[in-house]
Amino acid sequence: MSRLTFQQLETLCAMQAQGGGDSSLEEWYASVRTKPFSSLTDGDIARAVRQKLFLEYIVQETIRRLRVDPLAGEKYDGELISALAGLKPAEWEALEVLSLVHGAWMGIVEAVRAECGDDPFLRAEVSKVSDALHEALMR
């Protein structure tokens, strides 16, 4: 999974990258498109989640990173969790690996709670992810 690139996923999913734009998002995508997920920064991964890019794959990379560092982030502690908190239950439900992600998430929750103490922001973000995952599993 960590060796995958967005470019490979475009081919796999028969999609074509839109190029030639000069927005910051298009510039960012062009800069990460051919890099393996393992070489992307936590900020890149968080941005990919927020942009909902290939969620089936990018969520798995996000969970892999959170298992290593539950407070992973580039701009702030918990940035990857915050990115996941923006996903709706229907987006979680669409993941073929939902049950695996849910199982891994439960372990991450315990680690985050141990590391973040009483940080109300992180606790709220963790709750958002947990609630969305639970709702997706109940559908």
N, CA, C and O atoms as CSV, one atom per row, in Angstrom:
chain,resi,resn,atom,element,x,y,z
A,1,MET,N,N,0.824,-1.200,0.000
A,1,MET,CA,C,0.000,0.000,0.000
A,1,MET,C,C,0.863,1.258,0.000
A,1,MET,O,O,0.569,2.209,-0.724
A,2,SER,N,N,1.910,1.270,0.794
A,2,SER,CA,C,2.728,2.472,0.924
A,2,SER,C,C,3.527,2.797,-0.337
A,2,SER,O,O,4.021,3.915,-0.485
A,3,ARG,N,N,3.656,1.836,-1.237
A,3,ARG,CA,C,4.386,2.070,-2.483
A,3,ARG,C,C,3.492,2.630,-3.582
A,3,ARG,O,O,3.982,3.076,-4.620
A,4,LEU,N,N,2.199,2.606,-3.356
A,4,LEU,CA,C,1.260,3.136,-4.345
A,4,LEU,C,C,1.451,4.623,-4.558
A,4,LEU,O,O,1.892,5.343,-3.662
A,5,THR,N,N,1.114,5.076,-5.755
A,5,THR,CA,C,1.113,6.500,-6.058
A,5,THR,C,C,-0.272,6.882,-6.570
A,5,THR,O,O,-1.046,6.019,-6.987
A,6,PHE,N,N,-0.576,8.155,-6.538
A,6,PHE,CA,C,-1.837,8.625,-7.105
A,6,PHE,C,C,-1.889,8.328,-8.599
A,6,PHE,O,O,-2.945,7.993,-9.135
A,7,GLN,N,N,-0.754,8.450,-9.261
A,7,GLN,CA,C,-0.705,8.183,-10.695
A,7,GLN,C,C,-1.085,6.727,-10.986
A,7,GLN,O,O,-1.819,6.460,-11.937
A,8,GLN,N,N,-0.593,5.790,-10.177
A,8,GLN,CA,C,-0.949,4.384,-10.356
A,8,GLN,C,C,-2.440,4.168,-10.123
A,8,GLN,O,O,-3.073,3.384,-10.830
A,9,LEU,N,N,-2.996,4.853,-9.143
A,9,LEU,CA,C,-4.428,4.715,-8.867
A,9,LEU,C,C,-5.268,5.305,-9.988
A,9,LEU,O,O,-6.336,4.783,-10.310
A,10,GLU,N,N,-4.790,6.388,-10.580
A,10,GLU,CA,C,-5.490,6.953,-11.737
A,10,GLU,C,C,-5.591,5.907,-12.842
A,10,GLU,O,O,-6.646,5.745,-13.456
A,11,THR,N,N,-4.498,5.200,-13.091
A,11,THR,CA,C,-4.482,4.162,-14.121
A,11,THR,C,C,-5.401,3.015,-13.732
A,11,THR,O,O,-6.196,2.543,-14.544
A,12,LEU,N,N,-5.291,2.574,-12.498
A,12,LEU,CA,C,-6.109,1.471,-11.998
A,12,LEU,C,C,-7.605,1.785,-12.098
A,12,LEU,O,O,-8.410,0.919,-12.439
A,13,CYS,N,N,-7.952,2.999,-11.805
A,13,CYS,CA,C,-9.359,3.416,-11.810
A,13,CYS,C,C,-9.781,4.051,-13.139
A,13,CYS,O,O,-10.876,4.602,-13.251
A,14,ALA,N,N,-8.914,3.970,-14.130
A,14,ALA,CA,C,-9.185,4.530,-15.460
A,14,ALA,C,C,-9.588,5.995,-15.389
A,14,ALA,O,O,-10.560,6.425,-16.010
A,15,MET,N,N,-8.822,6.742,-14.623
A,15,MET,CA,C,-9.063,8.172,-14.501
A,15,MET,C,C,-7.886,8.908,-15.136
A,15,MET,O,O,-6.782,8.374,-15.246
A,16,GLN,N,N,-8.144,10.116,-15.541
A,16,GLN,CA,C,-7.079,10.924,-16.107
A,16,GLN,C,C,-6.935,12.191,-15.277
A,16,GLN,O,O,-7.915,12.885,-15.005
A,17,ALA,N,N,-5.717,12.480,-14.883
A,17,ALA,CA,C,-5.467,13.684,-14.084
A,17,ALA,C,C,-5.731,14.914,-14.933
A,17,ALA,O,O,-5.375,14.971,-16.110
A,18,GLN,N,N,-6.351,15.879,-14.317
A,18,GLN,CA,C,-6.566,17.157,-14.982
A,18,GLN,C,C,-5.332,18.003,-14.728
A,18,GLN,O,O,-4.985,18.259,-13.575
A,19,GLY,N,N,-4.684,18.428,-15.755
A,19,GLY,CA,C,-3.469,19.201,-15.581
A,19,GLY,C,C,-3.616,20.595,-16.142
A,19,GLY,O,O,-4.657,20.981,-16.674
A,20,GLY,N,N,-2.543,21.326,-16.004
A,20,GLY,CA,C,-2.492,22.636,-16.613
A,20,GLY,C,C,-3.062,23.757,-15.779
A,20,GLY,O,O,-2.945,24.924,-16.151
A,21,GLY,N,N,-3.678,23.427,-14.657
A,21,GLY,CA,C,-4.233,24.473,-13.807
A,21,GLY,C,C,-3.161,25.104,-12.947
A,21,GLY,O,O,-2.075,24.549,-12.772
A,22,ASP,N,N,-3.474,26.258,-12.417
A,22,ASP,CA,C,-2.478,26.918,-11.584
A,22,ASP,C,C,-2.991,27.206,-10.174
A,22,ASP,O,O,-2.435,28.045,-9.466
A,23,SER,N,N,-4.042,26.514,-9.774
A,23,SER,CA,C,-4.495,26.686,-8.397
A,23,SER,C,C,-3.513,25.989,-7.460
A,23,SER,O,O,-2.757,25.115,-7.885
A,24,SER,N,N,-3.525,26.369,-6.213
A,24,SER,CA,C,-2.604,25.744,-5.253
A,24,SER,C,C,-2.896,24.252,-5.115
A,24,SER,O,O,-1.975,23.460,-4.914
A,25,LEU,N,N,-4.161,23.859,-5.219
A,25,LEU,CA,C,-4.510,22.446,-5.135
A,25,LEU,C,C,-3.941,21.674,-6.326
A,25,LEU,O,O,-3.390,20.587,-6.155
A,26,GLU,N,N,-4.072,22.223,-7.511
A,26,GLU,CA,C,-3.531,21.558,-8.703
A,26,GLU,C,C,-2.011,21.489,-8.660
A,26,GLU,O,O,-1.420,20.489,-9.070
A,27,GLU,N,N,-1.385,22.532,-8.172
A,27,GLU,CA,C,0.074,22.516,-8.034
A,27,GLU,C,C,0.509,21.467,-7.024
A,27,GLU,O,O,1.479,20.743,-7.247
A,28,TRP,N,N,-0.210,21.391,-5.914
A,28,TRP,CA,C,0.111,20.384,-4.895
A,28,TRP,C,C,-0.040,18.982,-5.475
A,28,TRP,O,O,0.847,18.142,-5.322
A,29,TYR,N,N,-1.171,18.731,-6.144
A,29,TYR,CA,C,-1.405,17.387,-6.691
A,29,TYR,C,C,-0.318,17.006,-7.687
A,29,TYR,O,O,0.165,15.874,-7.669
A,30,ALA,N,N,0.067,17.922,-8.545
A,30,ALA,CA,C,1.136,17.648,-9.506
A,30,ALA,C,C,2.441,17.306,-8.781
A,30,ALA,O,O,3.232,16.496,-9.264
A,31,SER,N,N,2.658,17.922,-7.633
A,31,SER,CA,C,3.913,17.683,-6.897
A,31,SER,C,C,3.931,16.345,-6.158
A,31,SER,O,O,5.008,15.833,-5.851
A,32,VAL,N,N,2.773,15.772,-5.869
A,32,VAL,CA,C,2.724,14.505,-5.118
A,32,VAL,C,C,2.254,13.324,-5.957
A,32,VAL,O,O,2.328,12.181,-5.506
A,33,ARG,N,N,1.785,13.575,-7.133
A,33,ARG,CA,C,1.129,12.563,-7.971
A,33,ARG,C,C,1.975,11.314,-8.204
A,33,ARG,O,O,1.434,10.208,-8.223
A,34,THR,N,N,3.252,11.457,-8.377
A,34,THR,CA,C,4.112,10.309,-8.690
A,34,THR,C,C,4.905,9.792,-7.495
A,34,THR,O,O,5.693,8.857,-7.634
A,35,LYS,N,N,4.708,10.383,-6.338
A,35,LYS,CA,C,5.441,9.947,-5.149
A,35,LYS,C,C,4.700,8.792,-4.467
A,35,LYS,O,O,3.473,8.810,-4.375
A,36,PRO,N,N,5.436,7.798,-3.994
A,36,PRO,CA,C,4.786,6.735,-3.218
A,36,PRO,C,C,4.158,7.323,-1.948
A,36,PRO,O,O,4.679,8.273,-1.364
A,37,PHE,N,N,3.045,6.746,-1.542
A,37,PHE,CA,C,2.384,7.230,-0.331
A,37,PHE,C,C,3.349,7.299,0.839
A,37,PHE,O,O,3.275,8.219,1.654
A,38,SER,N,N,4.258,6.330,0.929
A,38,SER,CA,C,5.193,6.295,2.061
A,38,SER,C,C,6.108,7.513,2.105
A,38,SER,O,O,6.632,7.846,3.168
A,39,SER,N,N,6.309,8.182,0.978
A,39,SER,CA,C,7.193,9.353,0.987
A,39,SER,C,C,6.432,10.672,1.109
A,39,SER,O,O,7.045,11.739,1.156
A,40,LEU,N,N,5.111,10.607,1.159
A,40,LEU,CA,C,4.321,11.825,1.358
A,40,LEU,C,C,4.386,12.243,2.818
A,40,LEU,O,O,4.534,11.404,3.706
A,41,THR,N,N,4.277,13.523,3.058
A,41,THR,CA,C,4.256,14.023,4.438
A,41,THR,C,C,2.884,13.760,5.053
A,41,THR,O,O,1.918,13.475,4.345
A,42,ASP,N,N,2.815,13.859,6.364
A,42,ASP,CA,C,1.513,13.747,7.027
A,42,ASP,C,C,0.565,14.835,6.525
A,42,ASP,O,O,-0.641,14.614,6.413
A,43,GLY,N,N,1.115,16.003,6.226
A,43,GLY,CA,C,0.294,17.087,5.682
A,43,GLY,C,C,-0.279,16.728,4.311
A,43,GLY,O,O,-1.426,17.060,4.010
A,44,ASP,N,N,0.517,16.052,3.481
A,44,ASP,CA,C,0.025,15.601,2.176
A,44,ASP,C,C,-1.095,14.582,2.332
A,44,ASP,O,O,-2.106,14.635,1.631
A,45,ILE,N,N,-0.899,13.661,3.256
A,45,ILE,CA,C,-1.920,12.632,3.491
A,45,ILE,C,C,-3.198,13.278,4.012
A,45,ILE,O,O,-4.292,12.936,3.563
A,46,ALA,N,N,-3.069,14.207,4.953
A,46,ALA,CA,C,-4.248,14.901,5.486
A,46,ALA,C,C,-4.973,15.653,4.370
A,46,ALA,O,O,-6.202,15.639,4.301
A,47,ARG,N,N,-4.222,16.294,3.515
A,47,ARG,CA,C,-4.841,17.042,2.406
A,47,ARG,C,C,-5.559,16.096,1.451
A,47,ARG,O,O,-6.651,16.406,0.974
A,48,ALA,N,N,-4.957,14.953,1.171
A,48,ALA,CA,C,-5.592,13.970,0.291
A,48,ALA,C,C,-6.910,13.469,0.888
A,48,ALA,O,O,-7.890,13.282,0.167
A,49,VAL,N,N,-6.931,13.254,2.197
A,49,VAL,CA,C,-8.179,12.845,2.855
A,49,VAL,C,C,-9.207,13.956,2.752
A,49,VAL,O,O,-10.360,13.701,2.404
A,50,ARG,N,N,-8.807,15.188,3.049
A,50,ARG,CA,C,-9.750,16.310,2.984
A,50,ARG,C,C,-10.306,16.498,1.574
A,50,ARG,O,O,-11.453,16.910,1.403
A,51,GLN,N,N,-9.483,16.193,0.560
A,51,GLN,CA,C,-9.925,16.315,-0.830
A,51,GLN,C,C,-10.634,15.050,-1.316
A,51,GLN,O,O,-11.127,14.993,-2.442
A,52,LYS,N,N,-10.674,14.038,-0.446
A,52,LYS,CA,C,-11.352,12.773,-0.739
A,52,LYS,C,C,-10.767,12.075,-1.970
A,52,LYS,O,O,-11.496,11.563,-2.819
A,53,LEU,N,N,-9.449,12.068,-2.041
A,53,LEU,CA,C,-8.739,11.443,-3.151
A,53,LEU,C,C,-8.525,9.958,-2.884
A,53,LEU,O,O,-7.819,9.584,-1.948
A,54,PHE,N,N,-9.123,9.135,-3.693
A,54,PHE,CA,C,-8.932,7.693,-3.596
A,54,PHE,C,C,-9.042,7.216,-2.143
A,54,PHE,O,O,-8.125,6.591,-1.610
A,55,LEU,N,N,-10.162,7.517,-1.526
A,55,LEU,CA,C,-10.333,7.239,-0.090
A,55,LEU,C,C,-10.076,5.785,0.279
A,55,LEU,O,O,-9.534,5.508,1.349
A,56,GLU,N,N,-10.450,4.863,-0.579
A,56,GLU,CA,C,-10.244,3.443,-0.283
A,56,GLU,C,C,-8.779,3.170,0.071
A,56,GLU,O,O,-8.487,2.319,0.911
A,57,TYR,N,N,-7.878,3.883,-0.563
A,57,TYR,CA,C,-6.451,3.669,-0.372
A,57,TYR,C,C,-5.839,4.654,0.622
A,57,TYR,O,O,-5.031,4.268,1.466
A,58,ILE,N,N,-6.219,5.905,0.523
A,58,ILE,CA,C,-5.586,6.929,1.361
A,58,ILE,C,C,-5.997,6.777,2.829
A,58,ILE,O,O,-5.211,7.097,3.721
A,59,VAL,N,N,-7.213,6.295,3.090
A,59,VAL,CA,C,-7.625,6.051,4.480
A,59,VAL,C,C,-6.768,4.945,5.087
A,59,VAL,O,O,-6.390,5.019,6.257
A,60,GLN,N,N,-6.465,3.934,4.303
A,60,GLN,CA,C,-5.612,2.856,4.828
A,60,GLN,C,C,-4.216,3.372,5.177
A,60,GLN,O,O,-3.640,2.976,6.191
A,61,GLU,N,N,-3.679,4.247,4.344
A,61,GLU,CA,C,-2.370,4.839,4.647
A,61,GLU,C,C,-2.460,5.713,5.893
A,61,GLU,O,O,-1.544,5.728,6.714
A,62,THR,N,N,-3.558,6.436,6.028
A,62,THR,CA,C,-3.761,7.289,7.203
A,62,THR,C,C,-3.799,6.448,8.471
A,62,THR,O,O,-3.149,6.777,9.463
A,63,ILE,N,N,-4.554,5.377,8.433
A,63,ILE,CA,C,-4.655,4.477,9.599
A,63,ILE,C,C,-3.293,3.860,9.903
A,63,ILE,O,O,-2.917,3.741,11.069
A,64,ARG,N,N,-2.554,3.471,8.873
A,64,ARG,CA,C,-1.210,2.902,9.089
A,64,ARG,C,C,-0.338,3.893,9.847
A,64,ARG,O,O,0.371,3.516,10.780
A,65,ARG,N,N,-0.390,5.147,9.448
A,65,ARG,CA,C,0.419,6.175,10.112
A,65,ARG,C,C,-0.049,6.430,11.539
A,65,ARG,O,O,0.769,6.624,12.438
A,66,LEU,N,N,-1.353,6.429,11.745
A,66,LEU,CA,C,-1.882,6.670,13.089
A,66,LEU,C,C,-1.549,5.529,14.043
A,66,LEU,O,O,-1.435,5.746,15.250
A,67,ARG,N,N,-1.395,4.336,13.525
A,67,ARG,CA,C,-0.996,3.216,14.377
A,67,ARG,C,C,0.431,3.399,14.879
A,67,ARG,O,O,0.767,2.952,15.976
A,68,VAL,N,N,1.269,4.055,14.081
A,68,VAL,CA,C,2.656,4.331,14.466
A,68,VAL,C,C,2.719,5.562,15.368
A,68,VAL,O,O,3.430,5.565,16.373
A,69,ASP,N,N,1.981,6.600,15.010
A,69,ASP,CA,C,1.974,7.855,15.758
A,69,ASP,C,C,0.536,8.362,15.841
A,69,ASP,O,O,0.066,9.024,14.916
A,70,PRO,N,N,-0.167,8.064,16.928
A,70,PRO,CA,C,-1.582,8.427,17.041
A,70,PRO,C,C,-1.869,9.926,16.916
A,70,PRO,O,O,-2.997,10.310,16.605
A,71,LEU,N,N,-0.885,10.761,17.148
A,71,LEU,CA,C,-1.102,12.206,17.039
A,71,LEU,C,C,-0.433,12.780,15.786
A,71,LEU,O,O,-0.094,13.963,15.749
A,72,ALA,N,N,-0.243,11.940,14.761
A,72,ALA,CA,C,0.474,12.352,13.552
A,72,ALA,C,C,-0.156,13.589,12.916
A,72,ALA,O,O,-1.376,13.739,12.845
A,73,GLY,N,N,0.721,14.451,12.466
A,73,GLY,CA,C,0.300,15.658,11.766
A,73,GLY,C,C,1.504,16.482,11.393
A,73,GLY,O,O,2.569,16.362,11.999
A,74,GLU,N,N,1.334,17.310,10.404
A,74,GLU,CA,C,2.427,18.186,9.988
A,74,GLU,C,C,2.262,19.579,10.579
A,74,GLU,O,O,3.215,20.145,11.114
A,75,LYS,N,N,1.062,20.130,10.486
A,75,LYS,CA,C,0.815,21.483,10.999
A,75,LYS,C,C,0.526,21.489,12.493
A,75,LYS,O,O,0.858,22.449,13.188
A,76,TYR,N,N,-0.093,20.418,12.989
A,76,TYR,CA,C,-0.430,20.337,14.411
A,76,TYR,C,C,-0.672,18.882,14.787
A,76,TYR,O,O,-0.975,18.052,13.931
A,77,ASP,N,N,-0.535,18.582,16.071
A,77,ASP,CA,C,-0.813,17.235,16.563
A,77,ASP,C,C,-2.264,16.883,16.267
A,77,ASP,O,O,-3.174,17.670,16.530
A,78,GLY,N,N,-2.466,15.701,15.721
A,78,GLY,CA,C,-3.818,15.236,15.444
A,78,GLY,C,C,-4.361,15.653,14.081
A,78,GLY,O,O,-5.550,15.485,13.814
A,79,GLU,N,N,-3.505,16.193,13.218
A,79,GLU,CA,C,-3.975,16.652,11.906
A,79,GLU,C,C,-4.598,15.519,11.090
A,79,GLU,O,O,-5.601,15.731,10.408
A,80,LEU,N,N,-4.017,14.321,11.152
A,80,LEU,CA,C,-4.596,13.207,10.398
A,80,LEU,C,C,-5.958,12.812,10.966
A,80,LEU,O,O,-6.869,12.466,10.214
A,81,ILE,N,N,-6.096,12.862,12.275
A,81,ILE,CA,C,-7.391,12.567,12.886
A,81,ILE,C,C,-8.417,13.606,12.452
A,81,ILE,O,O,-9.554,13.261,12.132
A,82,SER,N,N,-8.025,14.866,12.441
A,82,SER,CA,C,-8.936,15.929,12.014
A,82,SER,C,C,-9.385,15.736,10.572
A,82,SER,O,O,-10.543,15.981,10.236
A,83,ALA,N,N,-8.466,15.298,9.730
A,83,ALA,CA,C,-8.838,15.042,8.331
A,83,ALA,C,C,-9.877,13.925,8.253
A,83,ALA,O,O,-10.858,14.038,7.518
A,84,LEU,N,N,-9.665,12.848,9.009
A,84,LEU,CA,C,-10.639,11.751,9.026
A,84,LEU,C,C,-11.985,12.197,9.595
A,84,LEU,O,O,-13.035,11.704,9.183
A,85,ALA,N,N,-11.946,13.125,10.536
A,85,ALA,CA,C,-13.187,13.612,11.165
A,85,ALA,C,C,-14.093,14.325,10.160
A,85,ALA,O,O,-15.291,14.475,10.401
A,86,GLY,N,N,-13.527,14.759,9.044
A,86,GLY,CA,C,-14.324,15.422,8.023
A,86,GLY,C,C,-15.070,14.471,7.099
A,86,GLY,O,O,-15.869,14.909,6.271
A,87,LEU,N,N,-14.814,13.168,7.232
A,87,LEU,CA,C,-15.503,12.201,6.379
A,87,LEU,C,C,-16.896,11.904,6.924
A,87,LEU,O,O,-17.096,11.784,8.133
A,88,LYS,N,N,-17.832,11.791,6.027
A,88,LYS,CA,C,-19.218,11.493,6.377
A,88,LYS,C,C,-19.413,9.978,6.485
A,88,LYS,O,O,-18.662,9.211,5.881
A,89,PRO,N,N,-20.416,9.546,7.251
A,89,PRO,CA,C,-20.664,8.102,7.373
A,89,PRO,C,C,-20.782,7.391,6.024
A,89,PRO,O,O,-20.285,6.274,5.876
A,90,ALA,N,N,-21.426,8.015,5.043
A,90,ALA,CA,C,-21.566,7.380,3.724
A,90,ALA,C,C,-20.206,7.165,3.059
A,90,ALA,O,O,-20.019,6.194,2.326
A,91,GLU,N,N,-19.265,8.062,3.312
A,91,GLU,CA,C,-17.925,7.895,2.743
A,91,GLU,C,C,-17.187,6.740,3.417
A,91,GLU,O,O,-16.461,5.990,2.764
A,92,TRP,N,N,-17.380,6.606,4.723
A,92,TRP,CA,C,-16.801,5.462,5.424
A,92,TRP,C,C,-17.447,4.167,4.931
A,92,TRP,O,O,-16.761,3.176,4.682
A,93,GLU,N,N,-18.762,4.187,4.795
A,93,GLU,CA,C,-19.502,2.991,4.392
A,93,GLU,C,C,-19.046,2.480,3.025
A,93,GLU,O,O,-19.073,1.274,2.777
A,94,ALA,N,N,-18.634,3.372,2.149
A,94,ALA,CA,C,-18.212,2.987,0.798
A,94,ALA,C,C,-16.877,2.240,0.781
A,94,ALA,O,O,-16.522,1.641,-0.234
A,95,LEU,N,N,-16.140,2.268,1.880
A,95,LEU,CA,C,-14.839,1.592,1.926
A,95,LEU,C,C,-15.020,0.086,1.995
A,95,LEU,O,O,-15.744,-0.421,2.852
A,96,GLU,N,N,-14.368,-0.623,1.101
A,96,GLU,CA,C,-14.432,-2.089,1.132
A,96,GLU,C,C,-13.745,-2.648,2.376
A,96,GLU,O,O,-14.043,-3.762,2.807
A,97,VAL,N,N,-12.840,-1.885,2.943
A,97,VAL,CA,C,-12.071,-2.341,4.104
A,97,VAL,C,C,-12.615,-1.734,5.409
A,97,VAL,O,O,-11.882,-1.605,6.389
A,98,LEU,N,N,-13.878,-1.369,5.411
A,98,LEU,CA,C,-14.462,-0.682,6.565
A,98,LEU,C,C,-14.248,-1.443,7.875
A,98,LEU,O,O,-13.837,-0.844,8.868
A,99,SER,N,N,-14.515,-2.733,7.896
A,99,SER,CA,C,-14.384,-3.465,9.159
A,99,SER,C,C,-12.937,-3.508,9.635
A,99,SER,O,O,-12.679,-3.447,10.838
A,100,LEU,N,N,-11.989,-3.614,8.703
A,100,LEU,CA,C,-10.573,-3.596,9.090
A,100,LEU,C,C,-10.172,-2.228,9.637
A,100,LEU,O,O,-9.459,-2.130,10.635
A,101,VAL,N,N,-10.639,-1.181,8.971
A,101,VAL,CA,C,-10.348,0.183,9.419
A,101,VAL,C,C,-10.948,0.406,10.801
A,101,VAL,O,O,-10.304,0.991,11.671
A,102,HIS,N,N,-12.173,-0.054,11.004
A,102,HIS,CA,C,-12.827,0.122,12.297
A,102,HIS,C,C,-12.038,-0.571,13.404
A,102,HIS,O,O,-11.832,0.003,14.473
A,103,GLY,N,N,-11.598,-1.797,13.154
A,103,GLY,CA,C,-10.812,-2.520,14.153
A,103,GLY,C,C,-9.526,-1.795,14.504
A,103,GLY,O,O,-9.169,-1.684,15.677
A,104,ALA,N,N,-8.834,-1.306,13.495
A,104,ALA,CA,C,-7.591,-0.560,13.734
A,104,ALA,C,C,-7.882,0.739,14.467
A,104,ALA,O,O,-7.125,1.139,15.352
A,105,TRP,N,N,-8.976,1.401,14.103
A,105,TRP,CA,C,-9.335,2.679,14.727
A,105,TRP,C,C,-9.542,2.517,16.234
A,105,TRP,O,O,-9.142,3.386,17.008
A,106,MET,N,N,-10.156,1.422,16.653
A,106,MET,CA,C,-10.408,1.219,18.084
A,106,MET,C,C,-9.099,1.207,18.874
A,106,MET,O,O,-9.042,1.735,19.985
A,107,GLY,N,N,-8.063,0.616,18.314
A,107,GLY,CA,C,-6.757,0.635,18.969
A,107,GLY,C,C,-6.140,2.027,18.988
A,107,GLY,O,O,-5.494,2.416,19.961
A,108,ILE,N,N,-6.342,2.765,17.919
A,108,ILE,CA,C,-5.818,4.127,17.829
A,108,ILE,C,C,-6.495,5.022,18.855
A,108,ILE,O,O,-5.846,5.874,19.462
A,109,VAL,N,N,-7.792,4.836,19.051
A,109,VAL,CA,C,-8.548,5.656,20.012
A,109,VAL,C,C,-7.928,5.565,21.396
A,109,VAL,O,O,-7.738,6.580,22.066
A,110,GLU,N,N,-7.615,4.358,21.820
A,110,GLU,CA,C,-7.024,4.179,23.149
A,110,GLU,C,C,-5.670,4.882,23.252
A,110,GLU,O,O,-5.367,5.512,24.266
A,111,ALA,N,N,-4.873,4.773,22.218
A,111,ALA,CA,C,-3.560,5.423,22.230
A,111,ALA,C,C,-3.688,6.941,22.238
A,111,ALA,O,O,-2.936,7.627,22.931
A,112,VAL,N,N,-4.637,7.464,21.473
A,112,VAL,CA,C,-4.846,8.923,21.440
A,112,VAL,C,C,-5.287,9.412,22.807
A,112,VAL,O,O,-4.781,10.419,23.302
A,113,ARG,N,N,-6.209,8.720,23.408
A,113,ARG,CA,C,-6.697,9.133,24.735
A,113,ARG,C,C,-5.572,9.135,25.764
A,113,ARG,O,O,-5.520,9.998,26.639
A,114,ALA,N,N,-4.681,8.170,25.652
A,114,ALA,CA,C,-3.551,8.115,26.584
A,114,ALA,C,C,-2.574,9.258,26.338
A,114,ALA,O,O,-1.986,9.783,27.282
A,115,GLU,N,N,-2.398,9.648,25.079
A,115,GLU,CA,C,-1.412,10.677,24.748
A,115,GLU,C,C,-1.942,12.099,24.822
A,115,GLU,O,O,-1.185,13.017,25.139
A,116,CYS,N,N,-3.219,12.303,24.539
A,116,CYS,CA,C,-3.709,13.685,24.448
A,116,CYS,C,C,-4.318,14.187,25.747
A,116,CYS,O,O,-4.660,15.364,25.860
A,117,GLY,N,N,-4.452,13.318,26.712
A,117,GLY,CA,C,-5.000,13.762,27.985
A,117,GLY,C,C,-6.387,14.339,27.826
A,117,GLY,O,O,-7.284,13.688,27.292
A,118,ASP,N,N,-6.560,15.558,28.290
A,118,ASP,CA,C,-7.876,16.181,28.270
A,118,ASP,C,C,-8.045,17.205,27.156
A,118,ASP,O,O,-8.884,18.098,27.275
A,119,ASP,N,N,-7.280,17.103,26.087
A,119,ASP,CA,C,-7.389,18.049,24.978
A,119,ASP,C,C,-8.795,17.951,24.377
A,119,ASP,O,O,-9.118,16.956,23.728
A,120,PRO,N,N,-9.628,18.969,24.585
A,120,PRO,CA,C,-11.023,18.888,24.130
A,120,PRO,C,C,-11.159,18.818,22.609
A,120,PRO,O,O,-12.069,18.162,22.102
A,121,PHE,N,N,-10.264,19.487,21.876
A,121,PHE,CA,C,-10.332,19.456,20.419
A,121,PHE,C,C,-10.095,18.035,19.900
A,121,PHE,O,O,-10.878,17.517,19.104
A,122,LEU,N,N,-9.005,17.414,20.360
A,122,LEU,CA,C,-8.703,16.061,19.884
A,122,LEU,C,C,-9.767,15.060,20.319
A,122,LEU,O,O,-10.138,14.166,19.557
A,123,ARG,N,N,-10.247,15.214,21.530
A,123,ARG,CA,C,-11.312,14.307,21.984
A,123,ARG,C,C,-12.552,14.431,21.096
A,123,ARG,O,O,-13.188,13.428,20.771
A,124,ALA,N,N,-12.894,15.655,20.707
A,124,ALA,CA,C,-14.057,15.876,19.840
A,124,ALA,C,C,-13.816,15.278,18.455
A,124,ALA,O,O,-14.720,14.678,17.875
A,125,GLU,N,N,-12.606,15.438,17.925
A,125,GLU,CA,C,-12.292,14.894,16.601
A,125,GLU,C,C,-12.331,13.368,16.622
A,125,GLU,O,O,-12.846,12.745,15.694
A,126,VAL,N,N,-11.790,12.770,17.675
A,126,VAL,CA,C,-11.825,11.314,17.820
A,126,VAL,C,C,-13.272,10.837,17.883
A,126,VAL,O,O,-13.627,9.829,17.272
A,127,SER,N,N,-14.098,11.559,18.616
A,127,SER,CA,C,-15.520,11.189,18.719
A,127,SER,C,C,-16.221,11.278,17.370
A,127,SER,O,O,-17.045,10.424,17.044
A,128,LYS,N,N,-15.900,12.311,16.577
A,128,LYS,CA,C,-16.509,12.443,15.250
A,128,LYS,C,C,-16.182,11.237,14.377
A,128,LYS,O,O,-17.060,10.673,13.724
A,129,VAL,N,N,-14.903,10.848,14.373
A,129,VAL,CA,C,-14.502,9.695,13.566
A,129,VAL,C,C,-15.197,8.437,14.079
A,129,VAL,O,O,-15.752,7.670,13.293
A,130,SER,N,N,-15.169,8.226,15.384
A,130,SER,CA,C,-15.785,7.028,15.966
A,130,SER,C,C,-17.274,6.967,15.658
A,130,SER,O,O,-17.795,5.910,15.303
A,131,ASP,N,N,-17.953,8.091,15.793
A,131,ASP,CA,C,-19.398,8.122,15.523
A,131,ASP,C,C,-19.699,7.837,14.057
A,131,ASP,O,O,-20.626,7.089,13.746
A,132,ALA,N,N,-18.918,8.433,13.152
A,132,ALA,CA,C,-19.140,8.209,11.719
A,132,ALA,C,C,-18.869,6.751,11.350
A,132,ALA,O,O,-19.612,6.159,10.567
A,133,LEU,N,N,-17.809,6.174,11.911
A,133,LEU,CA,C,-17.513,4.759,11.655
A,133,LEU,C,C,-18.630,3.874,12.182
A,133,LEU,O,O,-19.071,2.950,11.498
A,134,HIS,N,N,-19.087,4.155,13.391
A,134,HIS,CA,C,-20.167,3.361,13.977
A,134,HIS,C,C,-21.433,3.444,13.118
A,134,HIS,O,O,-22.072,2.427,12.845
A,135,GLU,N,N,-21.788,4.652,12.698
A,135,GLU,CA,C,-22.974,4.815,11.853
A,135,GLU,C,C,-22.810,4.068,10.530
A,135,GLU,O,O,-23.757,3.451,10.042
A,136,ALA,N,N,-21.619,4.123,9.956
A,136,ALA,CA,C,-21.382,3.418,8.684
A,136,ALA,C,C,-21.526,1.906,8.868
A,136,ALA,O,O,-22.062,1.226,7.993
A,137,LEU,N,N,-21.060,1.387,9.978
A,137,LEU,CA,C,-21.161,-0.045,10.235
A,137,LEU,C,C,-22.595,-0.483,10.493
A,137,LEU,O,O,-22.947,-1.632,10.228
A,138,MET,N,N,-23.422,0.413,11.003
A,138,MET,CA,C,-24.814,0.074,11.330
A,138,MET,C,C,-25.737,0.094,10.108
A,138,MET,O,O,-26.865,-0.394,10.176
A,139,ARG,N,N,-25.268,0.650,9.009
A,139,ARG,CA,C,-26.114,0.752,7.807
A,139,ARG,C,C,-26.259,-0.589,7.131
A,139,ARG,O,O,-26.935,-0.694,6.107
